Amino acid sequence: MSAVSPFLDPGPRTRPNTLALAHLSRDSIQPVYLKEASGAIDGYAEGAVINTRFGSFPHSTLLDKPWGSQIRASVVDTGSRGRKRKLNNGTDGEGLDNDTEDAGSGIATPKDVKTAASGFIHILPPTPELWTSSLPHRTQVVYTPDYSYILHRIRARPGMKIIEAGAGSGSFTHAAARAVYNGYPKDAHDARGKVFSFEFNQDRFQKMREEISDHRLDGIVQITHRDVYNDGFLVDGESPEAECIFLDLPAPWKALPHLSRSKPTVSQLASSELADLKTNGSEWKSPLRADRTAYLCTFSPCIEQVTKTVDVMRRLGWMEIEMVEVAHRRINVMRERIGYNIPAGERGATQAAADVEEALKKLKEIEGRYKKQRRQPGDGDGDIDMDEDDETTGNGEPSNGSGKTTSPSDQAEEAPSLKPWMAGRLIHRTEPELKTHTSYLVFALLPQEWTEAQEAAAFASWPCGKEKKVIGSLDKEARKQEKREMLQGKRRHKEPRSIPEGDGPSSPKKSKTT
């Protein structure tokens, strides 16, 4: 490999011809392949440009920046872009061609680009988690809460090999590649961690192959266009020696017979709705590693699929079968500001009493207004005499004693100045709505293949029938006799020893004093 994938080692700064993620907002991320400015592109003299609702961002302003940098929007000329579009539509012919060439003749450098008055984004390195949030959806996506738990349960580690059936949009593929990565293979015989991905749809296969190449994951991910129901999981006629399997298929039970240690019987194939398996010659080759336990996970949205899959798993010898459903709920952390002196409408502001003192003050204010209304004449047409020591003004706003009213904004200014992001108390709240169901995860394991030679070696190390002090080696009467002897020994230790008459404790001798 000429360079390491940005998903594995993005480096400290952005580089040309690599993938970057433009973070627009909390739930909006846009992937972009950074390009160096080599001329007008799509009518822009600045070269390639990202257009968002926060402004326009030429690629030249995104290159050679530390990851996580805030990039300000730029002022770009969209007039030549419009002329370029007209030219592509075949209108106005040669006259517009000359205008477009003149508009794109100059190449704008980062120093020449003017910064806009407002708008910014953050440039982030690609990770499987961020890629899942920004990738183009071609099928149902396996989201981060699901695939992180799946990789943990199937025990994906660096250097291991994973079989993935149903690549789809590539969300799980990128996460699995990072999990098993322990270096790029130097040659075909270099055993490194690898993901063997299989996709049935031709269009999705072509798109996935392009993405794997663009992301520089060719040496770690090998994608194959195949119907695994009928053709199995062998790669170029050889076993991938996989230890972890993930099946994201409509009917995973049809692929399970291909994941056996030995060739399934006719009855096992009948339960999987398969007539026969295609094999290369008479020899059966298992895609699983013989000397390791294989861990499997299936991803099924319907409980009927789970029932059928579990039934076939039991028939084929899979063990420790378990179904799990992941419920994802986000916890929001924010600062909450409480008080009557906070202007209404601000983010995180709550118009309520911050403490007991403020609550009593508000109650006194309300009670004062109530008393003042009761002192008013019944007809409501007479003039109202206001005392000078009234706590409130005619409009209900508190007075500071000098005849001037104090508004909430004035009280906020008088309060000790704090930074906006430090004002208020730090709280956390869960999302009001729980995320909808994604799929059921069925986990199982297939023990390693156990040969007669391994059984003989184990018997030699731990011989059976020659154990001592082990339940089963003695009959019932012998065990009872051992129990009696043990109890008698305990009684002897508890009984006090009898002391002879002449051996009693002697009185202390008196000291001789002179």
Secondary structure as UniProt FT lines:
FT   TURN            6..8
FT   TURN            16..17
FT   STRAND          19..25
FT   TURN            26..27
FT   STRAND          28..33
FT   TURN            42..43
FT   TURN            45..46
FT   STRAND          49..52
FT   TURN            53..54
FT   STRAND          55..58
FT   HELIX           59..61
FT   TURN            62..64
FT   TURN            67..68
FT   STRAND          70..75
FT   HELIX           79..88
FT   TURN            89..90
FT   HELIX           93..103
FT   TURN            110..112
FT   STRAND          114..124
FT   HELIX           128..134
FT   HELIX           144..153
FT   TURN            154..155
FT   TURN            158..159
FT   STRAND          161..165
FT   TURN            168..169
FT   HELIX           171..180
FT   TURN            188..189
FT   STRAND          194..199
FT   HELIX           202..214
FT   TURN            215..216
FT   TURN            218..220
FT   STRAND          221..225
FT   HELIX           228..231
FT   TURN            236..237
FT   STRAND          244..247
FT   HELIX           252..254
FT   HELIX           256..259
FT   HELIX           266..271
FT   TURN            272..273
FT   TURN            290..291
FT   STRAND          294..300
FT   HELIX           303..315
FT   TURN            316..317
FT   STRAND          319..324
FT   STRAND          331..338
FT   TURN            340..341
FT   TURN            344..345
FT   TURN            347..348
FT   STRAND          349..350
FT   HELIX           356..374
FT   TURN            388..389
FT   TURN            394..395
FT   STRAND          398..399
FT   HELIX           408..414
FT   HELIX           420..422
FT   STRAND          425..430
FT   STRAND          440..446
FT   HELIX           452..461
FT   TURN            471..472
FT   HELIX           476..494
FT   TURN            502..503
//
